[in-house]
Amino acid sequence: MENKEYLAVQTAIMNIGTQLEGLDLEAFLRQIGRADTMGPILDPTLYRKAQNRLSAIREFAGALRQAQPKFALLKGILILEEVEKAPR
């Protein structure tokens, strides 16, 4: 991987992390849990149709939720590095 490609991936990762910061994935996952609980009762046909998609998005959102504190740690490290570099 060339330096230019590396920097592009790093920039993309930082952009994704920044977007993740503002997402309330806990509430989103709770809402999916409610849909799993109530869906079969309220509209079994619709629930069966949406079940695979709902399951896949729950899994992906769960993975993103795990990434949120890791990004917060990375951001904290980067802030400390900037503070250490600042002239005194």
C-alpha positions in Angstrom: 0.0 0.0 0.0 1.4 3.4 -1.0 1.5 6.3 1.4 -1.3 8.1 -0.5 -3.6 5.1 -0.2 -2.7 4.7 3.5 -3.6 8.3 4.2 -6.9 7.9 2.3 -7.9 4.9 4.4 -6.9 6.6 7.6 -8.9 9.7 6.6 -11.9 7.5 5.8 -11.6 5.7 9.2 -11.5 9.0 11.0 -14.6 10.3 9.1 -16.5 7.1 9.9 -15.5 7.4 13.6 -16.7 11.0 13.7 -20.1 9.9 12.2 -20.4 7.1 14.7 -19.9 9.5 17.7 -23.3 11.1 17.1 -25.3 7.9 16.8 -27.3 6.6 19.7 -26.8 3.0 18.8 -28.0 1.8 22.2 -31.4 3.3 21.6 -31.4 2.0 18.0 -30.6 -1.6 19.2 -33.4 -1.3 21.8 -35.8 -0.3 19.1 -34.8 -3.3 17.1 -35.4 -5.4 20.2 -38.9 -4.0 20.5 -39.6 -4.8 16.8 -38.4 -8.3 17.5 -40.7 -8.6 20.4 -43.8 -7.0 19.1 -43.4 -7.6 15.3 -44.6 -11.2 15.3 -47.6 -10.2 17.3 -48.6 -7.0 15.5 -47.9 -8.0 12.0 -46.5 -11.5 11.6 -46.4 -11.4 7.8 -44.5 -8.1 7.7 -42.2 -9.3 10.4 -41.3 -12.5 8.5 -40.5 -10.5 5.4 -38.3 -8.0 7.4 -36.7 -10.5 9.8 -33.5 -11.2 7.8 -32.9 -7.5 7.1 -33.6 -6.7 10.8 -31.2 -9.4 12.0 -28.5 -8.2 9.7 -28.8 -4.5 10.7 -28.9 -5.5 14.4 -25.6 -7.4 14.0 -24.0 -4.6 12.1 -25.2 -1.9 14.5 -23.9 -4.0 17.4 -20.5 -4.1 15.7 -20.6 -0.3 15.2 -21.6 0.1 18.9 -18.4 -1.8 19.9 -16.4 0.5 17.7 -17.6 3.7 19.4 -15.5 3.5 22.6 -12.5 2.5 20.5 -12.9 5.6 18.4 -13.2 7.7 21.5 -9.9 6.3 22.8 -8.2 7.0 19.5 -9.6 10.5 19.5 -8.3 11.0 23.0 -4.8 9.8 22.0 -4.8 12.2 19.0 -5.8 15.1 21.2 -3.1 14.3 23.7 -0.5 14.2 20.9 -1.6 17.6 19.6 -1.4 19.1 23.1 2.1 17.7 23.6 3.2 19.2 20.2 1.8 22.6 21.1 4.4 25.2 21.8 4.8 26.2 25.5 
